[in-house]
Amino acid sequence: MIEKAYIQTYGNGKMEPEHRGIQRVLESRNIPVSLFTQKKVDRRQLDLSPKCLVAGEASVIPKALKQLQLKPPSPNTYPEALRYMLKRNVWESTLKAVLHDLDVNPFHSGVFVKPRDSAKKFTGCVLNSMSDQYLLKGASLQTPVWCAETVHWLTEYRVFVVNAHIAGIRHYWGDEHISLNLNEVEEAIRRFEVSPERTNGYGIDFGVLQNGETALIEWNDGYALGSYGLDDSLYTDLIIARWEELMQNAGFS
């Protein structure tokens, strides 16, 4: 049970809307909240415990977990249980191999690449030629990456799941008048929930392809993810469910 919380701020009253919402909800539940900047977590100046929730950017939470002597969960962008929903070719590679292919045999429609192990290295992007290397922000050529053939998305949604139940669905890009095939979405979640990859809180991004099919975009760990306007209370419940699961998995009661 969460007894207090640290929530990230950028200083001067600046906070992400999601984090501001968590603060409001926790305070309404009489849970003490303290704000922190990235500098404080970098310097290990937070008084952390398993019953103290830490809410912040995806780059910050692993640092808090390490302070608690916990190994941060590995990114699971394309879970095995959900790969049947990709409906496009996705493969693992390295930046060196991708750039070599672009140089020798350029992809006609580009290739989407994103870091496999750390989202901090660069933001997922489409590479069309060697001139697009600036998008990689100087990442090492040895960086493991996910690659995907480029497809045309008509619309994109995030499906929020807490303890196996859909807490909400929020549209975040494209034509909001185009709907997901909810039967396929619900079946995907059922499959994921009986797999060893499941967690207590997560978001799955689904989209609709040009041919009208609903397909998986990516899976997002619930310890830090954008809310896209999901109800503050539901979003807070998701963040808490995942944090408490991480603590329980580490043997904290």
N, C-alpha and C positions, 0 to 999 in steps of 0.2 A: 504494500500500500504506500502510495506516494505521500510523504510528510512535508516536503518543501520542494521548491523548484528554482533552478537558475535558467534565465531566458536571455538569449543574446540580444544585444543592442549595438548600434553603430556609434553611439554617443550623441550628445545634443538632442536627445529625444527621438532619434531616428531608429525605427525598427521595421522589420518585415511585417506586413499585415497579418500573416499567419501567427507570428510570435506575439503580436499585440493581442490577437484573439485568444491565444492560450493564456496570456496574463489575465485577461478579463475573466475567463472561465474559472481559472484556478482561484483567483481572489474571491469570486462568488461562492466557491466551495470552501472558503476559509483555509486555503493552503497558502502558506507564506511564499512570496516570490521575491527573488533578488535578480537584478539585471547584471549582465557581465559583457565585457568586450572580448574580442578574440585575443587581445594582448594578455588578458588575465588567464585564459585557459592555456595559452602558450606557455605562460610562466608558472603554471600549476598553482595559481593563487585561489582556486575555488575549493571550498571545504566540501568535498564530495562524499557521498555514501550511496549504497544501493537504493535507499528509499528517497533519494534526492533526484528528481527528474532534471535532465539537462535538455533544453530545447534550443536548437540553433541550426546553422547551415550544415550541409552534408560534410563539409570539410572540418567542422568543429567537433561534431559528436565523436568521431573516432579518437580524437585527442582526449576527450573526457573519459572514454572507455579505457584507454591505455592508462590513464591516471588511476583508474580503479583496478588496474592490472588485468584487464580483459582484452582479448583479441577482437578487434572490430570484425563484424561479419563480412565475408567476401562479397563483392558485387555479383548479382545474379540477374543480369539484364535479360537474358533469354532462358528461363528455366526449362529444363528438359520436359517437364510435364506440359508445357505450353507451346513447344516448338511446332506442333502440328498447326498452330494458328498463325504462324509467321506468314505463310503464303507468298514467300519470296526466298531467294537464296541468301543464306547468312552463313558466314564461315569465320574461323579464327586465323589470324595472320600476325605479321609485325609491320611496323611502318616501313622498315627497310624493304620488305618484300612487296608491299603495296606500291611504294615509289618506284621500285624497279619495274614492276608491271606497267605503271603509267608511262615510264620512260621508253620501254621497249615495245609495249603493245597497249597503247592507251585504251581505256574503257570508253566505248562510244557514248555512253550516257552517264559517265562518271561512276564513282563508287562511294557509298557512305561508309565512313570510318568513325569509330569512337573508342576511347581507351577501354581495355578489358578489365583492368584491375584498379584503376584510380581515375575517377572523373576529373580530378584536379589538373591532370596533365594538359588537356585541351578539351574544348567543347566538340561534341559530335558534329561532323560536317561532311559535305560532299566534295570530293576531289575530282576535278575534271582533267587536270594536267599538272605538270611539275610546277607551274607558276602558282599553284594554290598552296604551296608548302607553308606560306605565312600563316595559314589557318591553324597549323599544328603547334604554334607558339614555342618553337624550338625543342619540342619533345624529342627524346632520344630515338634513334633509328631502331633500337632494340625494344621499344615499347610494344607490348602485346596489344593487339586491337581486335575488335569485332569489325567485320566488313559485311556489307549488305548491298545487294543490287538496288539501284534506285527505282522507286515506284512513285506513282502519283496518288497522293492522299487527297480525298475530297473533304474530309472532316476528321477531327481528333477529339477524343474524350479521355478523361481519367476516371476509372472506377475505383472507389475507395472501399476497402474490405476490413472489417474489424471482427475478429473471432468468427470467421467463416461467413459472416453476413455482409451483404452490400450495404454500406452506410450512406452512400450517395454516388451520383454520377454527375460530373461537371464537364461541360464543353469548354475547350480552351483554344481551338484553332479551326479554321475552315468554315464550311457552310453548316450553321447550326440547325438548319431545317432538314439535314440528312441525319437519320437515326441509325444507331448501331442495331445489329441483330441481337436482341437481348437473350434469345434462346441460346445462341452460340456463346455469348458472354457468360451466362449462368452455367453452361456446361463446362466452359474452360475453368471457371472458379471451382466447380465440383471436382474436376480432375486434379487441379492444383492442391486442393484441400486434403486429398487422400495421398498426396505424394510426400516424400521426406523433405521436400524443399519448402513446405508451407511455413508461414509465420503468423503471429496473431494480429499483425497490422501491416497493411501494404496498400500500394496503389498500382493498378495495372492500366497502362495506356493502350487503348484500342482505337482503331480508325477504320474508315471505309475507303476501300480502294476504288479506282476509276471503274472497275468492272462491277461495282456494287457489293463486293464481298467485305465482310467484317474481318479484320486481321489484327494480330498482336503488333503493337509498336514496341513496347518494352515493359518490364516489371520494375517497380521502384520500392525499395525498402522503406518501411514505415517509420524508421527512426528520424528521418528528415526528408520531407517531400513537400512540394507546393500544394496548397489547398485549392487553388483556383476558385475560391469563394465558397467552399463547402462550409456548412454551418459550423461555427466556432466550437460548439460543445461536442459535435461528432468528431471534428478534427482532433480536438484535445484527447478524446477517448482513444482514438487511433494511436496517437503519439504515446500515450501512457501505456496502452496495451503492449506495444512493441518494446518500450523501455523495460517494463516489468518482466516481459518474456526474456529479454537479454540478461537481466539480473538473475532470473530463475535458472536459466540455462547454465549460468556460471556457478550455480550452487548457492546463491544467496536466497534466503527464505523471506 
